[in-house]
Amino acid sequence: MLEKKQSVQHTHDNDLTHSMVHYLLAIHKLKEAKGYARVTDIAHEMGLTKGSVSTALTNLKKRELVIEDESKFLSLSPAGHEAVHGILSSRTLLFYFLKDIIGVDEEVAHKDSCLMEHLMSSDTRENFFNFMKTLCSDDIKTKKFSTSFDFSQFEHQHDFEEIQKGDTYLKTE
């Protein structure tokens, strides 16, 4: 008898598009920098009209990823916050893999990691983190396979995911 494969759920299976991700990241970034996010701030941050932002936010609110309070201040719901940290974690992993392991130019690594970040499943992200962590371990480091970021400083992928901030990569010490 054939064993049924377990269904893997990717972010894109939930119809979270590249554009939606950028709205979530803008809210996250604004909340970190200013302590608040409004439609006007998001429009300015993304170079869009307030109408476009309002339309996109309606969809994100329906998906329960964004919350708007009575004063029209926006924040990420717990699910939205979790999605952002997962996306930033994926982006960081992809960036260092592309740049340091396969030798892609830094600008290209930045653009490509941004395009791929929301497509990675949480299972792949966790295994990818463990792979990068293994590459950073002292017993496996080689000139051919090393990264400019020390993933081995984190015991678990969740610890790495929690420290993701803004829309920039974690800096090396």
N, C-alpha and C positions, 0 to 999 in steps of 0.2 A: 504494500500500500504506500502511495506517495504521501510524504509528509507535507502539510500545508505550510508555506513560508509565512513568517510573521510579517505583517504589513509595517513598513517603515514610513513614518510620517515626516516629511520635510516641511520646512516653513512654507515653501511655495504651494504645498498641498492645501494650505489654509488660505491661499490667494493673497498672501502678503507680498506685494510687489516691491520692486526696487524703489519706486517712488514713495510708497507708504513707509518703507524703512527710513527714508530720508526725513520724512515728517517726524517720525518717532525720535530719530537721532537729534533733530533740531530742538524738539521739546526738551530732551534730556540735556543737551548742551546748554540751552538757555537757563534751565533750572539750576544747573551747576554753576554757571557764570553769574547770573543775576538773582537767582532765587525765585524766579517766576517766568512764565511764558504766556504770552497773549497772541492772538491771531496776528496782530500788527507786527509783533516781534518775529514771529515765524516767517511771515511774508518778507520782512526785511532781510532776515538771515538767509533765506532761500532765493531771494530775488524774484519773488512771485507776487501776484495780486492778492489782496485780502480775500477776494471772492474765491479764487482757486484754493487757497488754504482752507477757507471755511468748508468748501465742498469736500475736500479730502478728509478734514477732521470729522465731519459728520459720519463718514464711513468708518473711521477709526474708533469713534465713540460707539457706534453700533456693534463693533467687534469687541467692545469693552477693553480696548487697549489704552484709551485716553479718557480722562475725566475732566469735566469743566465745572468749576464751582459757581456759586451764585454771583460772584464778582467777575466772571468770565476769565478767570485764571485757569490755565491748563496744566495738567500733570499726567504722568503715566500711571495707569492702574498697576497693581502688582503684576498682572500678566504682561502689560506693556513694558514694565521695568525689566522683567525677566527676559522678554524678547530682545530688548536693547542690549542687555549684557551678553546674551548669547551671540547676537550679531557682532558686537564689538570684539568678543572673544574670537569668533570665526575670522573676522577681518585681520586681527593681529596675528593669529596663527598663519593665515594665508600669506600675509605680507612678508613675514620673516622666512617662511618656506620658499616663496618665490624669489625673494631678494638674496637670501643667504645660501640656500641649499641648491637651487637650480640656476642661480646667477642672473636673474632678470634685473634689468635696470630699475633703480629705486622708484622712479616715476611710473614706470609700467607696472611694477609690483603694487604700487598704491592704487592705480586705476583698476587693475584686474582684481585685486582683493576686495575692492569696493563693489565690483560687479558680481562677485561670487558669494559674498558674505551671507546673504540671506537664503541661499540655496542649500546650505549644509544642514543635515539633520543633527540633532543633539548627540546621537550615538557616534556619528562620524566625527563630530567636534571633540568628543571625549577621547576617542581613539587617536585622533590627530594630535591632540595635546599630549597624550602619553608617548606618542612617537617622537614629537619634538623634545619632550622632556628627556627621553632616552638618548637622543642625539647630543644633548647638553651634558649628560653625565660624564664624569671624569674618566670612567673606564671605557668609554666608546668614542670620545672626542678625537677627531682626526682633522687634518688640514682640509680634507675633502668634504667633510660633513661637520660643520659647526655653525652656530648662529650667533649673531651679535646681541641676542637677548637670551638671558639665562632662565630657561623654562624650569630647570631643575630646582629652583628656589621654592617651588610650590609643591606641596605634597599631593594635592588633588586638583583636578581640572576645575572643580567648583570654586576653589580658592583663587585660581587664576581668573575665572570669569567674574568674580565679585569685585575685583579691583579695576575693571575696565572703566575708563572715564572719557567723556566727551567723544570726539570723533578723530582723535589722534592716536597714534600707536604708543604703546608703553615705551618709554625711553630706557636706554641702557645706562647703567650707572657709570 
